[in-house]
Amino acid sequence: MSDQTAEPAPAAAATSSQPQVAPAASTNGDAKTTKPAEDAPKKLSPAELKKQKQAEKQARRAQQKGPGGPPKEQGTPKDAQKQSKEPKQGAKNEQARPMPLRRRPSQSNVPIQKEPEKKSKKESRQAGVGLFFGHLYSQPKQQSMNGAGKDVHPAVLSLGLQYSSYAICGSTARMVAMLLSFKAVIESYQTPPGTSLARHLTNHHLSPQIEYLRSCRPLSISMGNAIRWLKDVIIKIDPATPEAEAKRDLLEEIDIFIRERVTAADRLIRDLAATKIEPGDVVLTYASSSIVEQAILRAHEAGTPFSVIVVDSKPLFEGKQLARKLANAGVKVRYYLITGASHAIKDATKVFLGAHAMMSNGRLYSRVGTASVSMLASAQSLPVIVLCQSVKFTEKVALDSIVGNEVAPAEELLSEAERRDLLPLKSMLPSSRAASKNDDKAATAEEEKPDTSDVLKWIAESKNLHHLQVLYDVTPAKYIDMVITEYGGLPPSSVPVVHRLSTSI
Amino acid sequence: MAQSTVIQAPGLSTFLKLLKTTPVDPSVEHLISLLKRRQIRNSRPCAIATTALLLRVVGEFKGRDAAKLVERIRQVGRRLTSAQPREVVVGNIVRRVLGLVREVVDENADGQTPTGSEAPTPVPNDSLHRPTLASSMSTFSPLKHAVAEPMHVGVYDGNMSDSGELSRRPPLLSSHTSYAPPSAGPLVNSLFGLFSQPADTPSATSTPTGAHSPNGKTTFTQQNLERLGEMSRGQTSLDLKGEVMEGIRELQDELETSDKQIAEVALEHIHANEIILTHTASTTVQKFLMYAARKRKFTVVHAETYPHDNRDTHGVLLTGRKRELRQDEDDEDDKWKPLTEAGIQVYVIPDSHVFAIMSRVNKVILATHTVLANGSLVAAAGAHMIAKAAKEHQTPVVVLSGVYKLSPVYPFDIDELIEHGDAGGVVPYEDGDFVDKVDVENPLYDYVPADLVDLYITNLGGHAPSYLYRIVADHYRSEDISL
């Protein structure tokens, strides 16, 4: 009732004829649903409403014309029965292969989804994941090498792809990989005549590389810190030094940085953390952190009898790798998903967490779900210990997980297997049900070629249904009992002090 | 049976179909096996199956002896509950039916007396027919009893439930019948009674069994029951079976309508532009939100409850209905619209995001598996995390539950209530080596303590968690609490 009254009369008269022009029966169903959707967030002036509606319609048309739209649907019913077996096998194969292939459907979907966003900004705010993380959707994620500038070094190109497919994951690993590829970049760099290395390298040669990496996946805090340090080092190079020597010094500096801030720091943290594991402990950890893994293995090597609980969550299932590695090393491991976290916590005696970054207000920025786990742990009065190299400390602060975060492609929420499970629902979708009312019911009973990307299309078509995924969350400092860094164990409130110390050297 | 199982996977619908043609005893076996194999699972299907079966059991019962009928129902109930003790709802329904039988007997006993009016009758009845009562009971003066009558009901029932709980412990079992009544002395009553009395009114109007609740005032002891058994034998006019079956049908109605009744109060709880977080594919919650969506615009954040309920959750959000309901409700196409069709923005998030998103959420609505007498609940895994995160953010947590899910069980042993699923849900079977080396655990349910819940909405209305024991007392007879 409120829907109709909220919509201003003139706009309704102007636009109501247009949706009916849309040919397919399914779009009719859509058009019905869009009206209330528009009213939802706020009242718009009639003119705005009209503009918006037009943009929406265009977007919808574009979507339909996109790959795998109506033409496919019409073509397939004939050989539906023949094909019904084959695609299933294909789907299974797809599932067997890991991440890169899983991402392919999302790749093809990205341009389709982007189109409407370009058309009108207002709409993108509304239709996207705008309500929560609208401010984070600044640029589409780079999934291929196509858009890369010509300046980008091949080593960086491949690294970028590894970032975006999560082949290299974890903030330390990403930082080290970046520095190593920068070494390759510097090695093949030649200062153009008329400039000096110190002036030119950073701005004109390194920046495009960084830009490209950023477009693949937002930079991690540690990467930002490393880049800042590297720029600092480059600037300080005396312009008088011969280029070969400067480059050699630079490479050496990078090596030292990695050795000091990562390798040596890891060893210190690992050794200190291992002493915190006592005989009989049950150490709980969430997702996967290389430093936690090292610490656990260290304690295991030292002969301490203890067991580990790994809590994990979709979609990356990083904890599975950790659990597997630990089990292979002979550690007794139990594995839970995050839904079972409150059960897992009951049996644990200590919680070890990895970090993406430590904020200056003592909060932990880490894989999404960490906050829940540490909340449950601190409710049980378990010590929550964060292992974190000081290179991951940042002067940034955050109060909640929404202000700053990294949005993951929503398509990844549904794995291939889940999409396959949803396929039989086809006939019950609102759009197809609307169609079936017009036609005979028998027509919809004919199965179309099952394709798992259809499920994504349904979700994309469904005006009000959004899948939402981010990568990190912020754990309040009160849940954290200790942060172990290479400087030793400290309370989360000491993070800003240590950060100042470690950067001012 | 063999044919239909070939066509359709055994489940609630096949059971209900077969129940019409199969005799009782094989049906009991059938339901037991379905429960054991988890082919009927979750509260509502279990409740529906149990009521249907008990209707048959009562229908086929031969004889007029109330005590024997009670014994028969008990015996079936005991077998059903031991088949799947974690489906607490089965036990709840059995207790409700037992209560029905006792009520019918009770009513007839009342009806014998010429006055027929409610209030004073139990008293003369009691004094007449209870020669062997414990001494403590006889200290009740009829006069006092009658004076305290209107307010007496509430506290008395409450005490009965408590004492019934005590009766679960072996040493107190023999004493509880004589122990409870004196503790409900009329002096203590007056204040409590004042508050509990109004709350009886909604129960009387909306739940069929609650409508008979005034009869709860007569004490049912074992002797009492025997006495009534004798009485009913002598009394030819008593249509015990018919009335109990009528009551069971009302119970079936209640099961059907409870979602609707819960949904109807939705507008009192959801205001405009709220952001509501929920989980699982619960039909109750979906209907509740759907009802609110008719008048209000709000946003729903839906945790997908991976790995147990994620398929249903996505299914519900896409199509508006659960899989299991598909076969039997084909005709109701229009009723099943997804929330998104009603213009509600729905955001699906993985369960790990709950804490991150909670700072934006206004209200958490949880579905439940079972509600326990102390106000805590057993719900789909992840519910504890959600409720806890809500508590940390000072976000109100609302639990929607039909009264049939309300159980007289107290959570003395929490682990006993939690069911664990197979590891295949967590780690796919392709990862055989992983499962070999790592203990993969898959708890299906979470226990959420009462202090994390702010409000319960049942088909009787909204209640504080601390008040639930009273509703338990209204619906279950203390002597039935241990089956």
Interface residues (C-beta under 8 A of the other chain):
Chain A: M1 S2 D3 T33 K35 P36 A37 D39 A40 A96 V129 L131 F132 V310 S313 K314 P315 K320 A323 R324 A327 N328 K332 V333 R334 Y335 Y336 L337 I338 T339 G340 A341 S342 H343 A344 R367 V368 G369 A371 S372 M375 L376 A379 D400 S401 I402 N405 L413 L414 A417 E418 D421 L422 L425 M428 L429 P430 R433 W458 I459 S462 K463 N464 L465 H466 H467 L468 Q469 V470 Y472 D473 V474
Chain B: I275 K295 K297 T299 V301 E304 T305 Y306 P307 H308 N310 R311 H314 G315 L317 L318 T319 G320 R321 R326 D333 W336 K337 P338 L339 T340 E341 A342 G343 I344 Q345 V346 Y347 V348 I349 P350 D351 S352 H353 V354 F355 A356 I357 S359 R360 A380 A381 G382 H384 M385 K388 A389 E392 I418 V426 V427 P428 E430 D431 F434 K437 V438 D439 V440 E441 N442 P443 D446
